[in-house]
Amino acid sequence: MPGPRLAASGLSVGGIGPAAFELAAGACLGLTGPSGAGKTRLLRAIADLEPHDGECRLDGRPASAMPGPVWRRDVGFVAAESGWWDARVGAHIEPVRDADLDEFGLSPAVREWSVERLSAGERQRLALLRHLAAAPAVLLLDEPVSHLDADLIEVVIGRLAACRQDGMAVIWVDHDRHRLARVADAIARLDSAGRFSWS
């Protein structure tokens, strides 16, 4: 039997944690908790974007044994507010197919837009598509549908379900426990003191 796709042991950052979990290929772990509990920082630690204690392993390979950019090619982090390094949208989404834009309710003309023109919901969808186009083994999602209406939320949930069928593992941070109950195989919680526990 294959081992876990993503595993964490003794993971802590800035007094948050320690967290330990194993995530199989195609599985989804939901993470919830009050604002300020440290959910984003924990995701950033998993993505090796912040100094932390403990270890994460991808298919048995420790993050500490590889450069951060190499790790993040396979462990993608979709921030709640993604970064944009060019004024033109198209520079950020070159690998994204027009069919994918259409699925997410976006016109291919968005490639010619300025980033400043994008709404919060458009930024959220484009950031997710940008990461999906890279086909990571694991996707870390920080409030990925917070700016989307109900119909678009269903589109995102459906697309991620298809990616999980192909083996992508997901950690999904959300304040909405009902939504997490729909999408996640297991749910963990950070309390206001940053303590990690299973719901």
Contact map, one row per residue, 1 for C-alpha under 8 A:
1110000000000000000000000000000000000000000000000000000000000000000000000000000000000000000000000000000000000000000000000000000000000000000000000000000000000000000000000000000000000000000000000000000
1111000000000000000000000000000000000000000000000000000000000000000000000000000000000000000000000000000000000000000000000000000000000000000000000000000000000000000000000000000000000000000000000000000
1111100000000000000000010000000000000000000000000000000000110000000000000000000000000000000000000000000000000000000000000000000000000000000000000000000000000000000000000000000000000000000000000000000
0111111000000000000001111000000000000000000000000000000001110000000000000000000000000000000000000000000000000000000000000000000000000000000000000000000000000000000000000000000000000000000000000000000
0011111000000000000001111000000000000000000000000000000011110000000000000000000000000000000000000000000000000000000000000000000000000000110000000000000000000000000000001000000000000000000000000000000
0001111100000000000001111000000000000000000000000000000111110000000000000000000000000000000000000000000000000000000000000000000000000000010000000000000000000000000000001000000000000000000000000000000
0001111110000000000111100000000000000000000000000000000111010000000000000000000000000000000000000000000000000000000000000000000000000000000000000000000000000000000000000000000000000000000000000000000
0000011111100000001111000000000000000000000001000000011110000000000000000000000000000000000000000000000000000000000000000000000000000000000000000000000000000000000000000000000000000000000000000000000
0000001111100000011110000000000000000000000000000000011100000000000000000000000000000000000000000000000000000000000000000000000000000000000000000000000000000000000000000000000000000000000000000000000
0000000111110000111100000000000000000000000000000000111000000000000000000000000000000000000000000000000000000000000000000000000000000000000000000000000000000000000000000000000000000000000000000000000
0000000111111000111100000000000000000000000010000001111100000000000000000000000000000000000000000000000000000000000000000000000000000000000000000000000000000000000000000000000000000000000000000000000
0000000001111111111000000000000000000000010010000001110000000000000000000000000000000000000000000000000000000000000000000000000000000000000000000000000000000000000000000000000000000000000000000000000
0000000000111111100000000000000000000000110010000111100000000000000000000000000000000000000000000000000000000000000000000000000000000000000000000000000000000000000000000000000000000000000000000000000
0000000000011111000000000000000000000000000000000001000000000000000000000000000000000000000000000000000000000000000000000000000000000000000000000000000000000000000000000000000000000000000000000000000
0000000000011111100000000000000000000000000000000000000000000000000000000000000000000000000000000000000000000000000000000000000000000000000000000000000000000000000000000000000000000000000000000100000
0000000000011111110000000000000000001100010000000000000000000000000000000000000000000000000000000000000000000000000000000000000000000000000000000000000000000000000000000000000000000000000000001111000
0000000001111011111000000000000000000000010000000000000000000000000000000000000000000000000000000000000000000000000000000000000000000000000000000000000000000000000000000000000000000000000001000111000
0000000011110001111100000000000000000000000000000000010000000000000000000000000000000000000000000000000000000000000000000000000000000000000000000000000000000000000000000000000000000000000000000011000
0000000111110000111110000000000000000000000000000000000000000000000000000000000000000000000000000000000000000000000000000000000000000000000000000000000000000000000000000000000000000000000000000001100
0000001111100000011111000000000000000000000000000000000000000000000000000000000000000000000000000000000000000000000000000000000000000000000000000000000000000000000000000000000000000000000000000000000
0000001110000000001111100000000000000000000000000000000000000000000000000000000000000000000000000000000000000000000000000000000000000000000000000000000000000000000000000000000000000000000000000000000
0001111100000000000111110000000000000000000000000000000000000000000000000000000000000000000000000000000000000000000000000000000000000000000000000000000000000000000000000000000000000000000000000000000
0001111000000000000011111011100000000000000000000000000000000000000000000000000000000000000000000000000000000000000000000000000000000000000000000000000000000000000000001000000000000000000000000000000
0011110000000000000001111110000000000000000000000000000000000000000000000000000000000000000000000000000000000000000000000000000000000000000000000000000000000000000000001000000000000000000000000000000
0001110000000000000000111110000000000000000000000000000000000000000000000000000000000000000000000000000000000000000000000000000000000000100000000000000000000000000100111000000000000000000000000000000
0000000000000000000000011111000000000000000000000000000000000000000000000000000000000000000000000000000000000000000000000000000000000000000000000000000000000000001111111100000000000000000000000000000
0000000000000000000000111111100000000000000000000000000000000000000000000000000000000000000000000000000000000000000000000000000000000000000000000000000000000000000100111100000000000001100000000000000
0000000000000000000000100111110000000000000000000000000000000000000000000000000000000000000000000000000000000000000000000000000000000000000000000000000000000000000000001111000000000011110000000000000
0000000000000000000000100011111000000000000000000000000000000000000000000000000000000000000000000000000000000000000000000000000000000000000000000000000000000000000000000111000000000001111100000000000
0000000000000000000000000001111100000000000000000000000000000000000000000000000000000000000000000000000000000000000000000000000000000000000000000000000000000000000000000011110000011011111100000000000
0000000000000000000000000000111110000010000000000000000000000000000000000000000000000000000000000000000000000000000000000000000000000000000000000000000000000000000000000011110000010000001111000000000
0000000000000000000000000000011111000010000000000000000000000000000000000000000000000000000000000000000000000000000000000000000000000000000000000000000000000000000000000000111110000000001111000000000
0000000000000000000000000000001111101010000000000000000000000000000000000000000000000000000000000000000000000000000000000000000000000000000000000000000000000000000000000000001000000000000011110000000
0000000000000000000000000000000111111000000000000000000000000000000000000000000000000000000000000000000000000000000000000000000000000000000000000000000000000000000000000000001000000000000001110000000
0000000000000000000000000000000011111100000000000000000000000000000000000000000000000000000000000000000000000000000000000000000000000000000000000000000000000000000000000000000000000000000000010000000
0000000000000000000000000000000001111110000000000000000000000000000000000000000000000000000000000000000000000000000000000000000000000000000000000000000000000000000000000000000000000000000000010000000
0000000000000001000000000000000011111110000000000000000000000000000000000000000000000000000000000000000000000000000000000000000000000000000000000000000000000000000000000000000000000000000001111100000
0000000000000001000000000000000000111111110000000000000000000000000000000000000000000000000000000000000000000000000000000000000000000000000000000000000000000000000000000000000000000000000001000100000
0000000000000000000000000000001110011111111000000000000000000000000000000000000000000000000000000000000000000000000000000000000000000000000000000000000000000000000000000000100000000000000001000000000
0000000000000000000000000000000000000111111100000000000000000000000000000000000000000000000000000000000000000000000000000000000000000000000001000000000000000000000000000000000000000000000000000000000
0000000000001000000000000000000000000111111110000100000000000000000000000000000000000000000000000000000000000000000000000000000000000000000000000000000000000000000000000000000000000000000000000000000
0000000000011001100000000000000000000111111111000000000000000000000000000000000000000000000000000000000000000000000000000000000000000000000000000000000000000000000000000000000000000000000000000000000
0000000000000000000000000000000000000011111111100000000000000000000000000000100000000000000000000000000000000000000000000000000000000000000101000000000000000000000000000000000000000000000000000000000
0000000000000000000000000000000000000001111111111100000000000000000000000000100000000000000000000000000000000000000000000000000000000000000000000000000000000000000000000000000000000000000000000000000
0000000000111000000000000000000000000000111111111111000000000000000000000000000000000000000000000000000000000000000000000000000000000000000000000000000000000000000000000000000000000000000000000000000
0000000100000000000000000000000000000000011111111000000100000000000000000000000000000000000000000000000000000000000000000000000000000000000000000000000000000000000000000000000000000000000000000000000
0000000000000000000000000000000000000000001111111100000000000000000100110011100000000000000000000000000000000000000000000000000000000000000100000000000000000000000000000000000000000000000000000000000
0000000000000000000000000000000000000000000111111110000000000010000100110000000000000000000000000000000000000000000000000000000000000000000000000000000000000000000000000000000000000000000000000000000
0000000000000000000000000000000000000000000111111110000000000000000100000000000000000000000000000000000000000000000000000000000000000000000000000000000000000000000000000000000000000000000000000000000
0000000000001000000000000000000000000000100110111111000000000000000000000000000000000000000000000000000000000000000000000000000000000000000000000000000000000000000000000000000000000000000000000000000
0000000000001000000000000000000000000000000010011111100000000000000000000000000000000000000000000000000000000000000000000000000000000000000000000000000000000000000000000000000000000000000000000000000
0000000000111100000000000000000000000000000010000111110000000000000000000000000000000000000000000000000000000000000000000000000000000000000000000000000000000000000000000000000000000000000000000000000
0000000001111000000000000000000000000000000000000011111000000000000000000000000000000000000000000000000000000000000000000000000000000000000000000000000000000000000000000000000000000000000000000000000
0000000111110000010000000000000000000000000000000001111100000000000000000000000000000000000000000000000000000000000000000000000000000000000000000000000000000000000000000000000000000000000000000000000
0000000111100000000000000000000000000000000000000000111110000111000000000000000000000000000000000000000000000000000000000000000000000000000000000000000000000000000000000000000000000000000000000000000
0000011110100000000000000000000000000000000001000000011111000111000000000000000000000000000000000000000000000000000000000000000000000000000000000000000000000000000000000000000000000000000000000000000
0000111100000000000000000000000000000000000000000000001111111110000000000000000000000000000000000000000000000000000000000000000000000000000000000000000000000000000000000000000000000000000000000000000
0001111000000000000000000000000000000000000000000000000111111110000000000000000000000000000000000000000000000000000000000000000000000000000000000000000000000000000000000000000000000000000000000000000
0011110000000000000000000000000000000000000000000000000011111000000000000000000000000000000000000000000000000000000000000000000000000000000000000000000000000000000000000000000000000000000000000000000
0011111000000000000000000000000000000000000000000000000011111100000000000000000000000000000000000000000000000000000000000000000000000000000000000000000000000000000000000000000000000000000000000000000
0000000000000000000000000000000000000000000000000000000011111110100000000000000000000000000000000000000000000000000000000000000000000000000000000000000000000000000000000000000000000000000000000000000
0000000000000000000000000000000000000000000000000000001111011111110000000000000000000000000000000000000000000000000000000000000000000000000000000000000000000000000000000000000000000000000000000000000
0000000000000000000000000000000000000000000000010000001111001111111100100000000000000000000000000000000000000000000000000000000000000000000000000000000000000000000000000000000000000000000000000000000
0000000000000000000000000000000000000000000000000000001100000111111000000000000000000000000000000000000000000000000000000000000000000000000000000000000000000000000000000000000000000000000000000000000
0000000000000000000000000000000000000000000000000000000000001111111000000000000000000000000000000000000000000000000000000000000000000000000000000000000000000000000000000000000000000000000000000000000
0000000000000000000000000000000000000000000000000000000000000111111101100000000000000000000000000000000000000000000000000000000000000000000000000000000000000000000000000000000000000000000000000000000
0000000000000000000000000000000000000000000000000000000000000011111111100000000000000000000000000000000000000000000000000000000000000000000000000000000000000000000000000000000000000000000000000000000
0000000000000000000000000000000000000000000000111000000000000010011111110000000000000000000000000000000000000000000000000000000000000000000000000000000000000000000000000000000000000000000000000000000
0000000000000000000000000000000000000000000000000000000000000000001111111000000000000000000000000000000000000000000000000000000000000000000000000000000000000000000000000000000000000000000000000000000
0000000000000000000000000000000000000000000000000000000000000000011111111100000000000000000000000000000000000000000000000000000000000000000000000000000000000000000000000000000000000000000000000000000
0000000000000000000000000000000000000000000000110000000000000010011111111110000000000000000000000000000000000000000000000000000000000000000000000000000000000000000000000000000000000000000000000000000
0000000000000000000000000000000000000000000000110000000000000000000111111111100000000000000000000000000000000000000000000000000000000000000000000000000000000000000000000000000000000000000000000000000
0000000000000000000000000000000000000000000000000000000000000000000011111111000000000000000000000000000000000000000000000000000000000101000000000000000000000000000000000000000000000000000000000000000
0000000000000000000000000000000000000000000000000000000000000000000001111111000000000000000000000000000000000000000000000000000000000011110000000000000000000000000000000000000000000000000000000000000
0000000000000000000000000000000000000000000000100000000000000000000000111111100000000000000000000000000000000000000000000000000000000001111100000000000000000000000000000000000000000000000000000000000
0000000000000000000000000000000000000000000000100000000000000000000000011111110000000000000000000000000000000000000000000000000000100001111100000000000000000000000000000000000000000000000000000000000
0000000000000000000000000000000000000000001100100000000000000000000000010011111000000000000000000000000000000000000000000000000000100000001111000000000000000000000000000000000000000000000000000000000
0000000000000000000000000000000000000000000000000000000000000000000000000001111101000000000000000000000000000000000000000000001100100000001111010000000000000000000000000000000000000000000000000000000
0000000000000000000000000000000000000000000000000000000000000000000000000000111111000000000000000000000000000000000000000000000000000000000011110000000000000000000000000000000000000000000000000000000
0000000000000000000000000000000000000000000000000000000000000000000000000000011111000000000000000000000000000000000000000001000000000000000011110000000000000000000000000000000000000000000000000000000
0000000000000000000000000000000000000000000000000000000000000000000000000000001111100000000000000000000000000000000000000001000000000000000000000000000000000000000000000000000000000000000000000000000
0000000000000000000000000000000000000000000000000000000000000000000000000000011111110000000000000000000000000000000000000011001000000000000000000000000000000000000000000000000000000000000000000000000
0000000000000000000000000000000000000000000000000000000000000000000000000000000011111000000000000000000000000000000000000000000000000000000000000000000000000000000000000000000000000000000000000000000
0000000000000000000000000000000000000000000000000000000000000000000000000000000001111110000100000000000000000000001000000000000000000000000000000000000000000000000000000000000000000000000000000000000
0000000000000000000000000000000000000000000000000000000000000000000000000000000000111110000100000000000000000000000000000000000000000000000000000000000000000000000000000000000000000000000000000000000
0000000000000000000000000000000000000000000000000000000000000000000000000000000000011111101100000000000000000000001000000000000000000000000000000000000000000000000000000000000000000000000000000000000
0000000000000000000000000000000000000000000000000000000000000000000000000000000000011111100000000000000000000000011100000000000000000000000000000000000000000000000000000000000000000000000000000000000
0000000000000000000000000000000000000000000000000000000000000000000000000000000000000111111100000000000000000011111000000000000000000000000000000000000000000000000000000000000000000000000000000000000
0000000000000000000000000000000000000000000000000000000000000000000000000000000000000111111110000000000000000111111000000000000000000000000000000000000000000000000000000000000000000000000000000000000
0000000000000000000000000000000000000000000000000000000000000000000000000000000000000001111111000000000000000111100000000000000000000000000000000000000000000000000000000000000000000000000000000000000
0000000000000000000000000000000000000000000000000000000000000000000000000000000000000101111111000000000000000010000000000000000000000000000000000000000000000000000000000000000000000000000000000000000
0000000000000000000000000000000000000000000000000000000000000000000000000000000000011101111111000000000000000000000000000000000001000000000000000000000000000000000000000000000000000000000000000000000
0000000000000000000000000000000000000000000000000000000000000000000000000000000000000000111111110000000000000010000000000000010011000000000000000000000000000000000000000000000000000000000000000000000
0000000000000000000000000000000000000000000000000000000000000000000000000000000000000000011111110000000000000000000000000000000000000000000000000000000000000000000000000000000000000000000000000000000
0000000000000000000000000000000000000000000000000000000000000000000000000000000000000000000011111000000000000000000000000000000001001100000000000000000000000000000000000000000000000000000000000000000
0000000000000000000000000000000000000000000000000000000000000000000000000000000000000000000011111101100000000000000000000000000011001000000000000000000000000000000000000000000000000000000000000000000
0000000000000000000000000000000000000000000000000000000000000000000000000000000000000000000000111111100000000000000000000000000000000000000000000000000000000000000000000000000000000000000000000000000
0000000000000000000000000000000000000000000000000000000000000000000000000000000000000000000000011111110000110000000000000000000000000000000000000000000000000000000000000000000000000000000000000000000
0000000000000000000000000000000000000000000000000000000000000000000000000000000000000000000000001111111000000000000000000000000000000000000000000000000000000000000000000000000000000000000000000000000
0000000000000000000000000000000000000000000000000000000000000000000000000000000000000000000000011111111100000000000000000000000010000000000000000000000000000000000000000000000000000000000000000000000
0000000000000000000000000000000000000000000000000000000000000000000000000000000000000000000000011111111111110000000000000000010010000000000000000000000000000000000000000000000000000000000000000000000
0000000000000000000000000000000000000000000000000000000000000000000000000000000000000000000000000111111111110000000000000000000000000000000000000000000000000000000000000000000000000000000000000000000
0000000000000000000000000000000000000000000000000000000000000000000000000000000000000000000000000011111111000000000000000000000000000000000000000000000000100000000000000000000000000000000000000000000
0000000000000000000000000000000000000000000000000000000000000000000000000000000000000000000000000001111111000000000000000000100000000000000000000000000100110000000000000000000000000000000000000000000
0000000000000000000000000000000000000000000000000000000000000000000000000000000000000000000000000000111111100000000000000000000000000000000000000000000100000000000000000000000000000000000000000000000
0000000000000000000000000000000000000000000000000000000000000000000000000000000000000000000000000000111111110100000000000100000000000000000000000000000000000000000000000000000000000000000000000000000
0000000000000000000000000000000000000000000000000000000000000000000000000000000000000000000000000100110011111100000000000000000000000000000000000000000000000000000000000000000000000000000000000000000
0000000000000000000000000000000000000000000000000000000000000000000000000000000000000000000000000100110001111110000000000000000000000000000000000000000000000000000000000000000000000000000000000000000
0000000000000000000000000000000000000000000000000000000000000000000000000000000000000000000000000000000000111111100000000000000000000000000000000000000000000000000000000000000000000000000000000000000
0000000000000000000000000000000000000000000000000000000000000000000000000000000000000000110000000000000001111111100000000000000000000000000000000000000000000000000000000000000000000000000000000000000
0000000000000000000000000000000000000000000000000000000000000000000000000000000000000001111010000000000000011111100000000000000000000000000000000000000000000000000000000000000000000000000000000000000
0000000000000000000000000000000000000000000000000000000000000000000000000000000000000001110000000000000000001111110000000000000000000000000000000000000000000000000000000000000000000000000000000000000
0000000000000000000000000000000000000000000000000000000000000000000000000000000000000001110000000000000000001111111011000000000000000000000000000000000000000000000000000000000000000000000000000000000
0000000000000000000000000000000000000000000000000000000000000000000000000000000000000011100000000000000000000001111111000000000000000000000000000000000000000000000000000000000000000000000000000000000
0000000000000000000000000000000000000000000000000000000000000000000000000000000000010111100000000000000000000000111111000000000000000000000000000000000000000000000000000000000000000000000000000000000
0000000000000000000000000000000000000000000000000000000000000000000000000000000000000010000000000000000000000000011111000000000000000000000000000000000000000000000000000000000000000000000000000000000
0000000000000000000000000000000000000000000000000000000000000000000000000000000000000000000000000000000000000000111111100000000000000000000000000000000000000000000000000000000000000000000000000000000
0000000000000000000000000000000000000000000000000000000000000000000000000000000000000000000000000000000000000000111111111110000000000000000000000000000000000000000000000000000000000000000000000000000
0000000000000000000000000000000000000000000000000000000000000000000000000000000000000000000000000000000000000000000011111110000000000000000000000000000000000000000000000000000000000000000000000000000
0000000000000000000000000000000000000000000000000000000000000000000000000000000000000000000000000000000000000000000001111111000000000000000000000010000000000000000000000000000000000000000000000000000
0000000000000000000000000000000000000000000000000000000000000000000000000000000000000000000000000000000000000000000001111111100000000000000000000011000000000000000000000000000000000000000000000000000
0000000000000000000000000000000000000000000000000000000000000000000000000000000000000000000000000000000001000000000001111111110000000000000000000000000000000000000000000000000000000000000000000000000
0000000000000000000000000000000000000000000000000000000000000000000000000000000001000000000000000000000000000000000001111111111000000000000000000000000000000000000000000000000000000000000000000000000
0000000000000000000000000000000000000000000000000000000000000000000000000000000111000000000000000000000000000000000000011111111100000000000000011010000000000000000000000000000000000000000000000000000
0000000000000000000000000000000000000000000000000000000000000000000000000000000000000000000000000000000100000000000000001111111110000000000000000000000000000000000000000000000000000000000000000000000
0000000000000000000000000000000000000000000000000000000000000000000000000000000000000000000010000000100000000000000000000111111111000000000000000000000000000000000000000000000000000000000000000000000
0000000000000000000000000000000000000000000000000000000000000000000000000000010001000000000000000000000000000000000000000011111111100000000000000000000000000000000000000000000000000000000000000000000
0000000000000000000000000000000000000000000000000000000000000000000000000000010000000000000000000000000000000000000000000001111111110000000000010000000000000000000000000000000000000000000000000000000
0000000000000000000000000000000000000000000000000000000000000000000000000000000000000000000010010001100000000000000000000000111111111000000000000000000000000000000000000000000000000000000000000000000
0000000000000000000000000000000000000000000000000000000000000000000000000000000000000000000110110000000000000000000000000000011111111100000000000000000000000000000000000000000000000000000000000000000
0000000000000000000000000000000000000000000000000000000000000000000000000001110000000000000000000000000000000000000000000000001111111111000000000000000000000000000000000000000000000000000000000000000
0000000000000000000000000000000000000000000000000000000000000000000000000000000000000000000000000000000000000000000000000000000111111111000000000000000000000000000000000000000000000000000000000000000
0000000000000000000000000000000000000000000000000000000000000000000000000000000000000000000000110000000000000000000000000000000011111110000000000000000000000000000000000000000000000000000000000000000
0000000000000000000000000000000000000000000000000000000000000000000000001000000000000000000000100000000000000000000000000000000001111111000000000000000000000000000000000000000000000000000000000000000
0000000000000000000000000000000000000000000000000000000000000000000000000100000000000000000000000000000000000000000000000000000000111111100000000000000000000000000000000000000000000000000000000000000
0000000000000000000000000000000000000000000000000000000000000000000000001111000000000000000000000000000000000000000000000000000000110111111000000000000000000000000000010000000000000000000000000000000
0000100000000000000000001000000000000000000000000000000000000000000000000111000000000000000000000000000000000000000000000000000000000011111000000000000000000000000000111000000000000000000000000000000
0000110000000000000000000000000000000000000000000000000000000000000000000111000000000000000000000000000000000000000000000000000000000001111100000000000000000000000000011110000000000000000000000000000
0000000000000000000000000000000000000000000000000000000000000000000000000011110000000000000000000000000000000000000000000000000000000001111110000000000000000000000000011110000000000000000000000000000
0000000000000000000000000000000000000000001000100000000000000000000000000011110000000000000000000000000000000000000000000000000000000000011111000000000000000000000000000111000000000000000000000000000
0000000000000000000000000000000000000000000000000000000000000000000000000000111100000000000000000000000000000000000000000000000000000000001111110000000000000000000000000111100000000000000000000000000
0000000000000000000000000000000000000001001000000000000000000000000000000000111100000000000000000000000000000000000000000000000000000000000111110000000000000000000000000001110000000000000000000000000
0000000000000000000000000000000000000000000000000000000000000000000000000000001100000000000000000000000000000000000000000000000000000000000011111100000000000000000000000001111000000000000000000000000
0000000000000000000000000000000000000000000000000000000000000000000000000000011100000000000000000000000000000000000000000001000100000000000011111100000000000000000000000001110000000000000000000000000
0000000000000000000000000000000000000000000000000000000000000000000000000000000000000000000000000000000000000000000000000001000000000000000000111111000010010000000000000000000000000000000000000000000
0000000000000000000000000000000000000000000000000000000000000000000000000000000000000000000000000000000000000000000000000000000000000000000000111111000000000000000000000000000000000000000000000000000
0000000000000000000000000000000000000000000000000000000000000000000000000000000000000000000000000000000000000000000000011001000000000000000000001111100000000000000000000000000000000000000000000000000
0000000000000000000000000000000000000000000000000000000000000000000000000000000000000000000000000000000000000000000000001000000000000000000000001111110110000000000000000000000000000000000000000000000
0000000000000000000000000000000000000000000000000000000000000000000000000000000000000000000000000000000000000000000000000000000000000000000000000011111110000000000000000000000000000000000000000000000
0000000000000000000000000000000000000000000000000000000000000000000000000000000000000000000000000000000000000000000000000000000000000000000000000001111111000000000000000000000000000000000000000000000
0000000000000000000000000000000000000000000000000000000000000000000000000000000000000000000000000000000000000000000000000000000000000000000000000000111111100000000000000000000000000000000000000000000
0000000000000000000000000000000000000000000000000000000000000000000000000000000000000000000000000000000110000000000000000000000000000000000000000001111111110000000000000000000000000000000000000000000
0000000000000000000000000000000000000000000000000000000000000000000000000000000000000000000000000000000000000000000000000000000000000000000000001001111111111000000000000000000000000000000000000000000
0000000000000000000000000000000000000000000000000000000000000000000000000000000000000000000000000000000000000000000000000000000000000000000000000000011111111100000000000000000000000000000000000000000
0000000000000000000000000000000000000000000000000000000000000000000000000000000000000000000000000000001100000000000000000000000000000000000000000000001111111110000000000000000000000000000000000000000
0000000000000000000000000000000000000000000000000000000000000000000000000000000000000000000000000000000100000000000000000000000000000000000000001000000111111111000000000000000000000000000000000000000
0000000000000000000000000000000000000000000000000000000000000000000000000000000000000000000000000000000000000000000000000000000000000000000000000000000011111111100000000000000000000010000000000000000
0000000000000000000000000000000000000000000000000000000000000000000000000000000000000000000000000000000000000000000000000000000000000000000000000000000001111111110000000000000000000000000000000000000
0000000000000000000000000000000000000000000000000000000000000000000000000000000000000000000000000000000000000000000000000000000000000000000000000000000000111111111000000000000000000000000000000000000
0000000000000000000000000000000000000000000000000000000000000000000000000000000000000000000000000000000000000000000000000000000000000000000000000000000000011111111100000000000000000000000000000000000
0000000000000000000000000000000000000000000000000000000000000000000000000000000000000000000000000000000000000000000000000000000000000000000000000000000000001111111110000000000000000000000000000000000
0000000000000000000000000000000000000000000000000000000000000000000000000000000000000000000000000000000000000000000000000000000000000000000000000000000000000111111111000000000000000000000000000000000
0000000000000000000000000100000000000000000000000000000000000000000000000000000000000000000000000000000000000000000000000000000000000000000000000000000000000011111111110000000000000000000000000000000
0000000000000000000000001110000000000000000000000000000000000000000000000000000000000000000000000000000000000000000000000000000000000000000000000000000000000001111111111100000000000000000000000000000
0000000000000000000000000100000000000000000000000000000000000000000000000000000000000000000000000000000000000000000000000000000000000000000000000000000000000000111111110000000000000000000000000000000
0000000000000000000000000100000000000000000000000000000000000000000000000000000000000000000000000000000000000000000000000000000000000000000000000000000000000000011111110000000000000000000000000000000
0000000000000000000000001110000000000000000000000000000000000000000000000000000000000000000000000000000000000000000000000000000000000000100000000000000000000000001111111000000000000000000000000000000
0000000000000000000000001110000000000000000000000000000000000000000000000000000000000000000000000000000000000000000000000000000000000001111000000000000000000000001111111100000000000000000000000000000
0000110000000000000000111111000000000000000000000000000000000000000000000000000000000000000000000000000000000000000000000000000000000000111000000000000000000000000100111110000000000000000000000000000
0000000000000000000000000111100000000000000000000000000000000000000000000000000000000000000000000000000000000000000000000000000000000000011110000000000000000000000100011111000000000000000000000000000
0000000000000000000000000001111000000000000000000000000000000000000000000000000000000000000000000000000000000000000000000000000000000000011110000000000000000000000000001111100000000000000000000000000
0000000000000000000000000001111000000000000000000000000000000000000000000000000000000000000000000000000000000000000000000000000000000000000111110000000000000000000000000111110000010001000000000000000
0000000000000000000000000000011100000010000000000000000000000000000000000000000000000000000000000000000000000000000000000000000000000000000011110000000000000000000000000011111000000000000000000000000
0000000000000000000000000000011100000000000000000000000000000000000000000000000000000000000000000000000000000000000000000000000000000000000001110000000000000000000000000001111110110000000000000000000
0000000000000000000000000000000111000000000000000000000000000000000000000000000000000000000000000000000000000000000000000000000000000000000000100000000000000000000000000000111110000000000000000000000
0000000000000000000000000000000100000000000000000000000000000000000000000000000000000000000000000000000000000000000000000000000000000000000000000000000000000000000000000000011111110000000000000000000
0000000000000000000000000000000100000000000000000000000000000000000000000000000000000000000000000000000000000000000000000000000000000000000000000000000000000000000000000000011111111000000000000000000
0000000000000000000000000000000000000000000000000000000000000000000000000000000000000000000000000000000000000000000000000000000000000000000000000000000000000000000000000000000111111100000000000000000
0000000000000000000000000000000000000000000000000000000000000000000000000000000000000000000000000000000000000000000000000000000000000000000000000000000000000000000000000000010111111110000000000000000
0000000000000000000000000000011000000000000000000000000000000000000000000000000000000000000000000000000000000000000000000000000000000000000000000000000000000000000000000001010111111111001000000000000
0000000000000000000000000000010000000000000000000000000000000000000000000000000000000000000000000000000000000000000000000000000000000000000000000000000000000000000000000000000011111111101000000000000
0000000000000000000000000000000000000000000000000000000000000000000000000000000000000000000000000000000000000000000000000000000000000000000000000000000000000000000000000000000001111111000000000000000
0000000000000000000000000001010000000000000000000000000000000000000000000000000000000000000000000000000000000000000000000000000000000000000000000000000000001000000000000000000000111111100000000000000
0000000000000000000000000011110000000000000000000000000000000000000000000000000000000000000000000000000000000000000000000000000000000000000000000000000000000000000000000001000000011111111000000000000
0000000000000000000000000011110000000000000000000000000000000000000000000000000000000000000000000000000000000000000000000000000000000000000000000000000000000000000000000000000000001011111000000000000
0000000000000000000000000001110000000000000000000000000000000000000000000000000000000000000000000000000000000000000000000000000000000000000000000000000000000000000000000000000000000001111100000000001
0000000000000000000000000000111100000000000000000000000000000000000000000000000000000000000000000000000000000000000000000000000000000000000000000000000000000000000000000000000000011001111110000000011
0000000000000000000000000000111100000000000000000000000000000000000000000000000000000000000000000000000000000000000000000000000000000000000000000000000000000000000000000000000000000000011111000001111
0000000000000000000000000000001110000000000000000000000000000000000000000000000000000000000000000000000000000000000000000000000000000000000000000000000000000000000000000000000000000000001111100011111
0000000000000000100000000000001111001110000000000000000000000000000000000000000000000000000000000000000000000000000000000000000000000000000000000000000000000000000000000000000000000000000111111111100
0000000000000000000000000000000011001000000000000000000000000000000000000000000000000000000000000000000000000000000000000000000000000000000000000000000000000000000000000000000000000000000011111111000
0000000000000000000000000000000011111000000000000000000000000000000000000000000000000000000000000000000000000000000000000000000000000000000000000000000000000000000000000000000000000000000001111110000
0000000000000001000000000000000000001000000000000000000000000000000000000000000000000000000000000000000000000000000000000000000000000000000000000000000000000000000000000000000000000000000001111110000
0000000000000011100000000000000000001100000000000000000000000000000000000000000000000000000000000000000000000000000000000000000000000000000000000000000000000000000000000000000000000000000001111111000
0000000000000001110000000000000000000000000000000000000000000000000000000000000000000000000000000000000000000000000000000000000000000000000000000000000000000000000000000000000000000000000011111111100
0000000000000001111000000000000000000000000000000000000000000000000000000000000000000000000000000000000000000000000000000000000000000000000000000000000000000000000000000000000000000000000111100111110
0000000000000000001000000000000000000000000000000000000000000000000000000000000000000000000000000000000000000000000000000000000000000000000000000000000000000000000000000000000000000000000111000011111
0000000000000000000000000000000000000000000000000000000000000000000000000000000000000000000000000000000000000000000000000000000000000000000000000000000000000000000000000000000000000000001110000001111
0000000000000000000000000000000000000000000000000000000000000000000000000000000000000000000000000000000000000000000000000000000000000000000000000000000000000000000000000000000000000000011110000000111
